[in-house]
Amino acid sequence: MKAVYIDRFGPSDVLIHGERPAPRPGPGEVLIEVHAASVNPRDWLIRSGRYQMKFLLPKFPFILGSDVSGTVVEVGGRVERFAPGGEVYAMRPSRDGFGGYAELVAVRESAVARKPESMSHEEAAGVPLAALTALQALRDNARLRTGQEVVIVGASGGVGTYAVQIAKVLGAEVTGVASAANARLVESLGADRVIDYKAERFNDVLSDQDVVFDVIGRESPASCSRVLRPGGTYVTTIPRLSTGLEMLKSRLRSIFSSRARRSEVVLVRSDGSDLERLTRWIEDGRIATVIDSVYPLAEAAKAHDRSRTFRTRGKLILKVR
Ligand SMILES: NC(=O)c1ccc[n+]([C@@H]2O[C@H](COP(=O)([O-])OP(=O)(O)OC[C@H]3O[C@@H](n4cnc5c(N)ncnc54)[C@H](OP(=O)(O)O)[C@@H]3O)[C@@H](O)[C@H]2O)c1
């Protein structure tokens, strides 16, 4: 099968578009014929050798990518929920390797969900890693509830565009932090207010917020403490030693006082039942994918270069078939 893989770390020209052996589904796995995959910043961090959790990486050569949307072509033993012909999408768990930038990928059943009927494969491929991150950060780390106020810093990117929509589904009042060029986009996703980070610092103008979701990881618990009400939560996507330590300290403090501000780091989990929940919200018209650009699989290097600019509006998609 055709795939995009690496046999060493380096710049985007180490990506090889070539032939790799087709996978077979093991017990409990679903073999997916991939129509579209998506590119996440993690993919080029892995490719460049800068991924923090390098110990999770398979041996070279390996195929990059975790998000896929496609059609089931075969199922392994014990698979109960899916059958050949079904349209599905998935985030392949890191512990199983990556493998999404390919014509075929085998994914364990627990990570797979029914693809939303209302979405094309390109739109659906954008969802898994980014929307699961947003859902798990807001629901699990921040424990966001109806009527609360949340700030989404980095509201126009892959995770941020889903985070704004999911926060609205969860019933929150949403302030998006984005550049003026993306303000309309963020409002169209449901944000009640947009702050242009190039014109003013949200830290200077907001207070009494229940949650700050720092999608792009440029802030810190300290820089957001005046923005949060007592008992409020700062959640970041970037697992740094300092935020990890702050998270442990804040958990200890919150045992003794409900007014202590909490710090959290989201680490996305591949989870088919969370993805099924997203499918239902998508089919109800409550969540959409914003596509920045679509590239043929063979041009994955261009998509990586675009992702590295950190200027994408929504998601970068690879069209596989
Ligand atoms: N821990 C986890 O499990 C996990 C999971 C998913 C993602 N992540 C990490 O989360 C980060 C975001 O991922 P992503 O897919 O959303 O990235 P992305 O799509 O590449 O984000 C790009 C967006 O960030 C915006 N941006 C850049 N600088 C900004 C600033 N100073 N203030 C506000 N917005 C700014 C850009 O808007 P402008 O062009 O207008 O500046 C652009 O729309 C990445 O570092 C990724 O590795 C971690």
The ligand as a Gaussian input file, in Angstrom:
#p B3LYP/6-31G(d) Opt

LIG

0 1
 N       -1.477000      17.452000      25.301000
 C       -2.214000      16.933000      24.320000
 O       -2.792000      15.850000      24.448000
 C       -2.366000      17.716000      23.035000
 C       -3.356000      17.343000      22.127000
 C       -3.545000      18.125000      20.988000
 C       -2.718000      19.222000      20.748000
 N       -1.725000      19.513000      21.625000
 C       -0.871000      20.701000      21.401000
 O       -1.745000      21.819000      21.407000
 C       -1.195000      22.848000      20.602000
 C       -2.276000      23.396000      19.679000
 O       -2.655000      22.418000      18.734000
 P       -3.528000      22.847000      17.487000
 O       -3.739000      21.637000      16.657000
 O       -4.702000      23.635000      17.921000
 O       -2.483000      23.836000      16.753000
 P       -2.670000      24.723000      15.448000
 O       -3.929000      24.339000      14.757000
 O       -1.419000      24.652000      14.687000
 O       -2.818000      26.210000      16.060000
 C       -2.689000      27.275000      15.173000
 C       -3.546000      28.439000      15.653000
 O       -2.953000      29.037000      16.834000
 C       -3.227000      30.419000      16.768000
 N       -2.242000      31.181000      17.540000
 C       -0.897000      31.201000      17.349000
 N       -0.325000      32.026000      18.268000
 C       -1.340000      32.513000      19.030000
 C       -1.412000      33.374000      20.168000
 N       -0.307000      33.937000      20.696000
 N       -2.623000      33.634000      20.728000
 C       -3.756000      33.076000      20.232000
 N       -3.762000      32.250000      19.153000
 C       -2.565000      31.968000      18.564000
 C       -3.135000      30.763000      15.288000
 O       -3.926000      31.904000      15.018000
 P       -3.253000      33.245000      14.380000
 O       -2.710000      32.829000      13.036000
 O       -4.384000      34.196000      14.296000
 O       -2.182000      33.643000      15.345000
 C       -3.677000      29.518000      14.593000
 O       -5.046000      29.642000      14.233000
 C        0.007000      22.230000      19.877000
 O        1.184000      22.630000      20.535000
 C       -0.215000      20.743000      20.045000
 O        0.993000      20.019000      20.008000
 C       -1.520000      18.784000      22.755000

